[in-house]
Amino acid sequence: MSKLTRENIFYMILSIILIIGGYWFLRYAYKVADSAPFSQEIVLVILGTIVTILITAILLNKQTEVELKKEESIKFIDLKTEIYIQLIDHLEQVIVNGDVSKNDKIRLRILAHKLAIVASPAVLSHFEGFIEKFMQVTADNEVGLADSNIIMEKLAELSVYIRKDLIGEIDARDGIDQEKLAKQILENSDALVLQQVGFDKN
């Protein structure tokens, strides 16, 4: 059992004891004050004040918890975005240079480890397929015209799942059709296939 779980159980038990004990104490105090003028009203005011304070404290704690979770979520998304951008920037450099050096493969392997920490299962699954195709077309350490088109086609497929990982919930909330969006991304990539004319990997 984790420390956090034990603390939650402890606070829960303590809260139950305080609620039951407080109820009987206030009930006794209310009966004792029955014979004194305005005493019952004073007890009720005290009871109302205590309840208000407890409710306010609970709401503030809940608000703080929500804000902390939101902040953690934003930082995690920022970290994901940074690593995804690093991957795309690295692949851009490889394609523009027209070759794959030993350092390029080392950096790509390091980026794979980074993705293993933050990426969604869907991204990791499709990244595996991307890497297999990438290693296949760059087995000679060269990135020709056909190789570049294959890499960018696979990268477009991967980008669909990267977008879904980063802002899939926002797209769903805005009513965006995921299938149409994926089709549009792939079609945009196909429309930008590199042509032999004017292509120079150097």
Buried (B, 14 or more C-beta within 10 A) or exposed (E): EEEEEEEEEEEEEEEEEEEEEBEEEBEEBBEEBEEEEEBBEEBEEEBEEEEEEBEEEEEEEEEEEEEEEEEEEEEEBEEBBEBBEBBBEBBEEBBEEBBBEEEBBEBBEEBBEBBEEBBBEBBBEBBEEBBEBBEEBBEEEEBBBEBBBBBBBBBBBBBBBBBBBBBBEEBEEEEEEEEEBBEEBBEEBEEEEBEEEEEEBE
